[in-house]
């Protein structure tokens, strides 16, 4: 399904509605919660599995397509690969399908389907979405992100963040990678080592590795 251009608040509301029937939150198992899926394949290993290796500002499709992101500022131009890629002239977005990988500033975003605005650096995803920013790994059923504003919203009932010794689940999740702050809303469950904390809202300082 192709998303039409939306303002930021519209994009957030639209994705929230689309995911209203998403699977339930992970269930408790013994003293902890159901584990997250395996971590992302390190970038150094990606090339070993025939992964396209685009440079910053390039979009490469495994179907032989290639494009260059010329309108975005150089400091935020991502390196993008997917099974298939095409450009929608009406919306000004690249439509990316299958094993999508978007890399910028050593951050890695993988998903099933994505759209990337060639003019604004906005990203919309649908399907299993994972973003790795160094040690922390963020997951959701869909995402809206702005590369220019350094932030992303995750949606779906599988939202969560994990890092060694810490797991947090919630209905929705916001992350600002410049400020290193994550905000969780709705059915929040935090497990840090041997401590558990539940609530409706939680702000986590990634840099300090503590609740604010």
ZAMARGU-4260 file (C-alpha; in steps of 0.2 Angstrom, whole numbers, plus 5000, padded with zeros to 4 digits):
<rodrens>
0) 5000/5000/5000 | 5007/5017/4995 | 5006/5031/5008 | 5001/5048/5002 | 5011/5063/5007
5) 5006/5068/5025 | 5011/5081/5038 | 5021/5073/5052 | 5006/5073/5064 | 4995/5065/5050
10) 5009/5052/5047 | 5009/5047/5065 | 4990/5046/5066 | 4989/5036/5050 | 5002/5023/5055
15) 4994/5021/5072 | 4977/5016/5064 | 4985/5004/5051 | 4993/4995/5066 | 4978/4994/5077
20) 4976/4975/5074 | 4995/4971/5076 | 5000/4956/5087 | 5000/4957/5106 | 5014/4963/5117
25) 5027/4949/5121 | 5022/4939/5136 | 5031/4937/5152 | 5041/4921/5153 | 5047/4916/5171
30) 5057/4931/5178 | 5058/4940/5161 | 5050/4943/5144 | 5050/4934/5128 | 5067/4938/5120
35) 5069/4950/5105 | 5074/4942/5089 | 5092/4940/5085 | 5102/4956/5082 | 5106/4963/5066
40) 5120/4956/5055 | 5135/4967/5058 | 5140/4978/5043 | 5156/4969/5040 | 5147/4953/5038
45) 5134/4960/5026 | 5145/4960/5011 | 5149/4942/5014 | 5131/4937/5010 | 5130/4947/4993
50) 5123/4962/5001 | 5124/4977/4990 | 5136/4990/4996 | 5130/5007/4991 | 5139/5023/4996
55) 5131/5037/5005 | 5118/5046/4994 | 5116/5030/4983 | 5101/5019/4981 | 5104/5002/4974
60) 5092/4988/4970 | 5095/4970/4969 | 5085/4971/4953 | 5099/4981/4945 | 5091/4998/4948
65) 5102/5012/4955 | 5099/5031/4959 | 5108/5045/4967 | 5100/5056/4981 | 5106/5074/4976
70) 5093/5085/4984 | 5097/5080/5002 | 5111/5088/5012 | 5127/5078/5011 | 5128/5075/5030
75) 5112/5066/5030 | 5112/5056/5013 | 5109/5038/5018 | 5116/5023/5009 | 5101/5012/5003
80) 5098/4995/4996 | 5082/4984/4993 | 5076/4970/4982 | 5067/4982/4971 | 5067/5001/4970
85) 5058/5014/4960 | 5055/5033/4960 | 5037/5040/4962 | 5037/5057/4953 | 5020/5062/4960
90) 5026/5060/4978 | 5044/5063/4976 | 5048/5047/4986 | 5058/5031/4982 | 5048/5016/4984
95) 5058/5002/4992 | 5053/4984/4993 | 5060/4968/5001 | 5075/4967/5013 | 5077/4986/5014
100) 5092/4992/5022 | 5095/5011/5025 | 5112/5016/5033 | 5117/5034/5039 | 5130/5039/5052
105) 5133/5021/5057 | 5115/5018/5061 | 5106/5004/5052 | 5088/5003/5048 | 5080/4987/5041
110) 5062/4984/5036 | 5051/4975/5023 | 5044/4990/5014 | 5049/5008/5015 | 5047/5025/5006
115) 5061/5038/5007 | 5057/5056/5002 | 5071/5062/4990 | 5068/5080/4996 | 5065/5080/5014
120) 5074/5064/5021 | 5058/5058/5028 | 5056/5039/5030 | 5040/5028/5031 | 5041/5009/5034
125) 5029/4995/5035 | 5032/4977/5041 | 5045/4971/5053 | 5056/4987/5057 | 5073/4987/5066
130) 5084/5001/5069 | 5101/4999/5077 | 5111/5014/5084 | 5127/5007/5091 | 5122/4996/5106
135) 5103/5000/5107 | 5092/4991/5095 | 5074/4998/5092 | 5060/4987/5085 | 5042/4991/5079
140) 5029/4986/5066 | 5031/5003/5057 | 5041/5019/5058 | 5041/5037/5053 | 5058/5045/5054
145) 5065/5062/5049 | 5084/5062/5045 | 5085/5081/5046 | 5077/5081/5064 | 5086/5066/5070
150) 5071/5057/5077 | 5059/5042/5074 | 5042/5036/5079 | 5039/5017/5081 | 5022/5010/5080
155) 5013/4993/5083 | 5011/4982/5098 | 5028/4975/5095 | 5038/4991/5099 | 5053/4989/5110
160) 5071/4993/5114 | 5084/4982/5120 | 5103/4983/5125 | 5113/4972/5136 | 5104/4971/5153
165) 5089/4980/5147 | 5072/4977/5138 | 5058/4990/5136 | 5041/4986/5128 | 5027/4998/5124
170) 5013/5002/5112 | 5022/5017/5104 | 5040/5023/5105 | 5049/5039/5100 | 5068/5040/5099
175) 5080/5056/5096 | 5097/5049/5091 | 5105/5066/5093 | 5099/5068/5111 | 5100/5050/5115
180) 5082/5050/5122 | 5069/5036/5120 | 5051/5040/5125 | 5039/5025/5128 | 5020/5026/5129
185) 5006/5014/5132 | 5008/4998/5142 | 5026/5001/5146 | 5036/4987/5153 | 5054/4989/5158
190) 5066/4975/5163 | 5083/4980/5169 | 5094/4966/5176 | 5083/4960/5191 | 5071/4975/5192
195) 5054/4977/5183 | 5044/4993/5180 | 5027/4995/5172 | 5017/5011/5168 | 5010/5021/5154
200) 5024/5033/5151 | 5043/5032/5152 | 5058/5042/5146 | 5075/5033/5145 | 5092/5042/5144
205) 5102/5031/5132 | 5118/5040/5136 | 5117/5038/5154 | 5108/5021/5153 | 5094/5027/5166
210) 5076/5032/5168 | 5073/5051/5168
</rodrens>
